[in-house]
Amino acid sequence: MRWTRIVMGVVMVVAGGTWLLQGLGVVPGTFMSHNFIWVVIGAFVVLAGVILLREAFGPGSRKGG
């Protein structure tokens, strides 16, 4: 269970970060470029990924996992 959280957290941070940067126009060339909705979606996905990683590495994470 712990490894699942780690892998999913990393994937969410990377994907969300990419969407966020595309929405800001830092990474050009897609339909997401300069589109504010992708900034919002990316930020929420990054936040969810960070929460998963925090749970995986937080206190008590070694118990049962």
The first five atom37 places (N, CA, C, CB, O) and aatype in JSON, in Angstrom:
{
  "aatype": [12, 1, 17, 16, 1, 9, 19, 12, 7, 19, 19, 12, 19, 19, 0, 7, 7, 16, 17, 10, 10, 5, 7, 10, 7, 19, 19, 14, 7, 16, 13, 12, 15, 8, 2, 13, 9, 17, 19, 19, 9, 7, 0, 13, 19, 19, 10, 0, 7, 19, 9, 10, 10, 1, 6, 0, 13, 7, 14, 7, 15, 1, 11, 7, 7],
  "atom_mask": [
    [1, 1, 1, 1, 1],
    [1, 1, 1, 1, 1],
    [1, 1, 1, 1, 1],
    [1, 1, 1, 1, 1],
    [1, 1, 1, 1, 1],
    [1, 1, 1, 1, 1],
    [1, 1, 1, 1, 1],
    [1, 1, 1, 1, 1],
    [1, 1, 1, 0, 1],
    [1, 1, 1, 1, 1],
    [1, 1, 1, 1, 1],
    [1, 1, 1, 1, 1],
    [1, 1, 1, 1, 1],
    [1, 1, 1, 1, 1],
    [1, 1, 1, 1, 1],
    [1, 1, 1, 0, 1],
    [1, 1, 1, 0, 1],
    [1, 1, 1, 1, 1],
    [1, 1, 1, 1, 1],
    [1, 1, 1, 1, 1],
    [1, 1, 1, 1, 1],
    [1, 1, 1, 1, 1],
    [1, 1, 1, 0, 1],
    [1, 1, 1, 1, 1],
    [1, 1, 1, 0, 1],
    [1, 1, 1, 1, 1],
    [1, 1, 1, 1, 1],
    [1, 1, 1, 1, 1],
    [1, 1, 1, 0, 1],
    [1, 1, 1, 1, 1],
    [1, 1, 1, 1, 1],
    [1, 1, 1, 1, 1],
    [1, 1, 1, 1, 1],
    [1, 1, 1, 1, 1],
    [1, 1, 1, 1, 1],
    [1, 1, 1, 1, 1],
    [1, 1, 1, 1, 1],
    [1, 1, 1, 1, 1],
    [1, 1, 1, 1, 1],
    [1, 1, 1, 1, 1],
    [1, 1, 1, 1, 1],
    [1, 1, 1, 0, 1],
    [1, 1, 1, 1, 1],
    [1, 1, 1, 1, 1],
    [1, 1, 1, 1, 1],
    [1, 1, 1, 1, 1],
    [1, 1, 1, 1, 1],
    [1, 1, 1, 1, 1],
    [1, 1, 1, 0, 1],
    [1, 1, 1, 1, 1],
    [1, 1, 1, 1, 1],
    [1, 1, 1, 1, 1],
    [1, 1, 1, 1, 1],
    [1, 1, 1, 1, 1],
    [1, 1, 1, 1, 1],
    [1, 1, 1, 1, 1],
    [1, 1, 1, 1, 1],
    [1, 1, 1, 0, 1],
    [1, 1, 1, 1, 1],
    [1, 1, 1, 0, 1],
    [1, 1, 1, 1, 1],
    [1, 1, 1, 1, 1],
    [1, 1, 1, 1, 1],
    [1, 1, 1, 0, 1],
    [1, 1, 1, 0, 1]
  ],
  "atom_positions": [
    [[0.82, -1.19, 0.0], [0.0, 0.0, 0.0], [0.87, 1.26, 0.0], [-0.94, 0.0, 1.21], [0.54, 2.25, -0.65]],
    [[1.97, 1.21, 0.74], [2.85, 2.38, 0.8], [3.45, 2.68, -0.57], [3.97, 2.15, 1.82], [3.51, 3.84, -0.98]],
    [[3.89, 1.63, -1.29], [4.49, 1.86, -2.6], [3.47, 2.4, -3.59], [5.1, 0.56, -3.14], [3.82, 3.19, -4.47]],
    [[2.23, 1.99, -3.47], [1.18, 2.5, -4.34], [1.02, 4.0, -4.14], [-0.16, 1.78, -4.08], [0.91, 4.75, -5.11]],
    [[1.02, 4.44, -2.9], [0.91, 5.87, -2.61], [2.11, 6.64, -3.15], [0.78, 6.1, -1.11], [1.96, 7.75, -3.68]],
    [[3.28, 6.07, -3.01], [4.48, 6.75, -3.5], [4.44, 6.9, -5.01], [5.75, 5.97, -3.07], [4.66, 7.99, -5.54]],
    [[4.15, 5.81, -5.71], [4.12, 5.85, -7.18], [3.02, 6.8, -7.66], [3.9, 4.45, -7.75], [3.26, 7.63, -8.54]],
    [[1.83, 6.67, -7.11], [0.73, 7.54, -7.53], [1.02, 9.0, -7.2], [-0.58, 7.1, -6.86], [0.7, 9.89, -7.99]],
    [[1.62, 9.26, -6.05], [1.97, 10.62, -5.67], [2.96, 11.24, -6.63], [0.0, 0.0, 0.0], [2.8, 12.39, -7.04]],
    [[3.99, 10.49, -6.99], [5.0, 11.01, -7.92], [4.38, 11.25, -9.3], [6.18, 10.03, -8.04], [4.64, 12.29, -9.91]],
    [[3.58, 10.32, -9.78], [2.93, 10.49, -11.09], [2.02, 11.72, -11.08], [2.12, 9.23, -11.45], [2.01, 12.49, -12.04]],
    [[1.27, 11.9, -10.0], [0.37, 13.05, -9.92], [1.13, 14.37, -9.86], [-0.53, 12.92, -8.7], [0.72, 15.35, -10.48]],
    [[2.24, 14.41, -9.13], [3.03, 15.64, -9.06], [3.63, 15.98, -10.43], [4.16, 15.5, -8.0], [3.61, 17.14, -10.85]],
    [[4.16, 14.98, -11.11], [4.77, 15.22, -12.43], [3.7, 15.63, -13.45], [5.52, 13.95, -12.93], [3.89, 16.61, -14.17]],
    [[2.6, 14.9, -13.52], [1.54, 15.22, -14.48], [0.92, 16.58, -14.17], [0.47, 14.13, -14.49], [0.73, 17.41, -15.06]],
    [[0.59, 16.79, -12.91], [0.0, 18.07, -12.52], [0.93, 19.24, -12.76], [0.0, 0.0, 0.0], [0.5, 20.31, -13.18]],
    [[2.21, 19.04, -12.48], [3.2, 20.09, -12.73], [3.3, 20.41, -14.21], [0.0, 0.0, 0.0], [3.43, 21.58, -14.6]],
    [[3.25, 19.38, -15.05], [3.28, 19.59, -16.49], [2.06, 20.37, -16.95], [3.35, 18.24, -17.23], [2.18, 21.32, -17.72]],
    [[0.88, 19.98, -16.48], [-0.35, 20.7, -16.85], [-0.32, 22.13, -16.37], [-1.57, 19.99, -16.27], [-0.74, 23.04, -17.09]],
    [[0.18, 22.35, -15.17], [0.28, 23.7, -14.62], [1.2, 24.57, -15.49], [0.8, 23.65, -13.17], [0.85, 25.7, -15.84]],
    [[2.36, 24.04, -15.84], [3.3, 24.79, -16.67], [2.76, 25.02, -18.08], [4.63, 24.05, -16.75], [3.01, 26.08, -18.67]],
    [[2.02, 24.06, -18.62], [1.42, 24.26, -19.93], [0.35, 25.34, -19.86], [0.82, 22.96, -20.45], [0.25, 26.18, -20.76]],
    [[-0.44, 25.32, -18.82], [-1.46, 26.34, -18.65], [-0.88, 27.74, -18.52], [0.0, 0.0, 0.0], [-1.48, 28.72, -18.97]],
    [[0.28, 27.83, -17.89], [0.95, 29.12, -17.74], [1.67, 29.55, -19.03], [1.95, 29.06, -16.59], [2.09, 30.7, -19.15]],
    [[1.83, 28.63, -19.97], [2.5, 28.94, -21.22], [4.0, 28.72, -21.18], [0.0, 0.0, 0.0], [4.7, 29.08, -22.13]],
    [[4.5, 28.14, -20.1], [5.93, 27.85, -19.99], [6.31, 26.72, -20.94], [6.31, 27.49, -18.54], [7.38, 26.74, -21.56]],
    [[5.43, 25.72, -21.06], [5.62, 24.61, -21.99], [4.61, 24.81, -23.13], [5.43, 23.2, -21.28], [3.43, 24.47, -22.97]],
    [[5.05, 25.36, -24.26], [4.11, 25.67, -25.33], [3.87, 24.47, -26.26], [4.62, 26.84, -26.15], [4.53, 23.44, -26.16]],
    [[2.9, 24.64, -27.16], [2.72, 23.68, -28.23], [1.55, 22.74, -28.11], [0.0, 0.0, 0.0], [1.39, 21.86, -28.96]],
    [[0.72, 22.89, -27.08], [-0.45, 22.01, -26.97], [-1.7, 22.87, -26.8], [-0.3, 21.03, -25.77], [-1.62, 24.09, -26.63]],
    [[-2.84, 22.22, -26.85], [-4.1, 22.94, -26.66], [-4.22, 23.48, -25.24], [-5.27, 22.02, -26.97], [-5.07, 24.33, -24.97]],
    [[-3.39, 22.99, -24.33], [-3.42, 23.44, -22.94], [-2.65, 24.74, -22.73], [-2.85, 22.37, -22.04], [-2.83, 25.4, -21.7]],
    [[-1.82, 25.12, -23.68], [-0.96, 26.3, -23.52], [-1.79, 27.57, -23.37], [-0.02, 26.44, -24.72], [-2.73, 27.82, -24.13]],
    [[-1.43, 28.36, -22.37], [-2.08, 29.64, -22.08], [-3.57, 29.48, -21.79], [-1.88, 30.61, -23.24], [-4.38, 30.34, -22.15]],
    [[-3.94, 28.38, -21.16], [-5.34, 28.13, -20.82], [-5.42, 27.99, -19.3], [-5.88, 26.83, -21.55], [-4.91, 27.04, -18.72]],
    [[-6.08, 28.96, -18.65], [-6.08, 29.05, -17.19], [-6.67, 27.82, -16.51], [-6.83, 30.27, -16.76], [-6.26, 27.48, -15.4]],
    [[-7.62, 27.15, -17.14], [-8.24, 25.99, -16.49], [-7.2, 24.91, -16.2], [-9.37, 25.41, -17.38], [-7.32, 24.18, -15.22]],
    [[-6.16, 24.79, -17.06], [-5.12, 23.8, -16.83], [-4.19, 24.2, -15.7], [-4.32, 23.58, -18.09], [-3.56, 23.34, -15.08]],
    [[-4.09, 25.48, -15.43], [-3.34, 25.94, -14.25], [-4.05, 25.44, -12.99], [-3.21, 27.5, -14.24], [-3.41, 24.93, -12.07]],
    [[-5.35, 25.6, -12.96], [-6.15, 25.19, -11.79], [-6.13, 23.67, -11.63], [-7.6, 25.7, -11.93], [-5.9, 23.16, -10.54]],
    [[-6.38, 22.96, -12.72], [-6.39, 21.49, -12.67], [-5.01, 20.97, -12.24], [-6.79, 20.89, -14.04], [-4.92, 20.09, -11.38]],
    [[-3.97, 21.52, -12.83], [-2.61, 21.1, -12.49], [-2.28, 21.34, -11.03], [0.0, 0.0, 0.0], [-1.67, 20.5, -10.37]],
    [[-2.7, 22.5, -10.52], [-2.42, 22.81, -9.12], [-3.13, 21.84, -8.18], [-2.85, 24.26, -8.8], [-2.54, 21.39, -7.2]],
    [[-4.37, 21.5, -8.48], [-5.1, 20.55, -7.64], [-4.49, 19.15, -7.7], [-6.56, 20.49, -8.06], [-4.42, 18.46, -6.69]],
    [[-4.05, 18.73, -8.89], [-3.44, 17.4, -9.02], [-2.1, 17.36, -8.29], [-3.25, 17.04, -10.51], [-1.78, 16.36, -7.63]],
    [[-1.3, 18.43, -8.39], [-0.04, 18.49, -7.64], [-0.32, 18.43, -6.14], [0.75, 19.8, -7.98], [0.35, 17.69, -5.42]],
    [[-1.29, 19.17, -5.68], [-1.63, 19.17, -4.26], [-2.05, 17.77, -3.79], [-2.75, 20.17, -3.99], [-1.63, 17.31, -2.73]],
    [[-2.87, 17.09, -4.59], [-3.3, 15.74, -4.22], [-2.11, 14.78, -4.2], [-4.36, 15.23, -5.21], [-2.03, 13.91, -3.33]],
    [[-1.19, 14.93, -5.14], [0.01, 14.1, -5.16], [0.89, 14.33, -3.96], [0.0, 0.0, 0.0], [1.44, 13.38, -3.4]],
    [[1.04, 15.59, -3.56], [1.84, 15.91, -2.38], [1.2, 15.32, -1.13], [1.99, 17.44, -2.23], [1.9, 14.83, -0.24]],
    [[-0.12, 15.37, -1.04], [-0.81, 14.78, 0.11], [-0.57, 13.27, 0.16], [-2.33, 15.06, 0.03], [-0.31, 12.72, 1.23]],
    [[-0.64, 12.6, -1.0], [-0.35, 11.16, -1.02], [1.08, 10.86, -0.58], [-0.59, 10.59, -2.43], [1.31, 9.93, 0.19]],
    [[2.02, 11.65, -1.06], [3.41, 11.44, -0.67], [3.63, 11.71, 0.8], [4.33, 12.32, -1.5], [4.39, 11.02, 1.47]],
    [[2.96, 12.72, 1.3], [3.08, 13.03, 2.73], [2.54, 11.88, 3.59], [2.33, 14.34, 3.07], [3.12, 11.54, 4.62]],
    [[1.43, 11.29, 3.15], [0.88, 10.14, 3.87], [1.84, 8.95, 3.81], [-0.49, 9.75, 3.3], [1.99, 8.21, 4.78]],
    [[2.48, 8.77, 2.65], [3.38, 7.62, 2.48], [4.64, 7.76, 3.32], [3.75, 7.46, 1.0], [5.16, 6.76, 3.8]],
    [[5.13, 8.99, 3.5], [6.37, 9.2, 4.22], [6.17, 9.79, 5.62], [7.25, 10.08, 3.43], [7.14, 10.0, 6.34]],
    [[4.93, 10.05, 6.0], [4.65, 10.67, 7.28], [4.84, 9.73, 8.46], [0.0, 0.0, 0.0], [5.17, 8.55, 8.29]],
    [[4.61, 10.27, 9.66], [4.74, 9.43, 10.87], [3.75, 8.28, 10.85], [4.52, 10.27, 12.12], [2.58, 8.45, 10.51]],
    [[4.23, 7.11, 11.21], [3.36, 5.94, 11.24], [3.18, 5.28, 9.89], [0.0, 0.0, 0.0], [2.38, 4.36, 9.75]],
    [[3.91, 5.74, 8.88], [3.74, 5.19, 7.54], [4.28, 3.77, 7.43], [4.42, 6.08, 6.52], [3.91, 3.05, 6.5]],
    [[5.14, 3.36, 8.33], [5.72, 2.01, 8.29], [4.76, 0.95, 8.82], [7.03, 1.97, 9.08], [4.95, -0.24, 8.56]],
    [[3.75, 1.37, 9.56], [2.81, 0.43, 10.15], [1.87, -0.11, 9.09], [2.02, 1.09, 11.28], [1.24, 0.66, 8.36]],
    [[1.77, -1.39, 9.0], [0.8, -2.05, 8.13], [1.02, -1.83, 6.65], [0.0, 0.0, 0.0], [0.09, -2.01, 5.86]],
    [[2.21, -1.46, 6.24], [2.34, -1.22, 4.84], [3.59, -1.59, 4.27], [0.0, 0.0, 0.0], [3.8, -1.42, 3.07]]
  ]
}
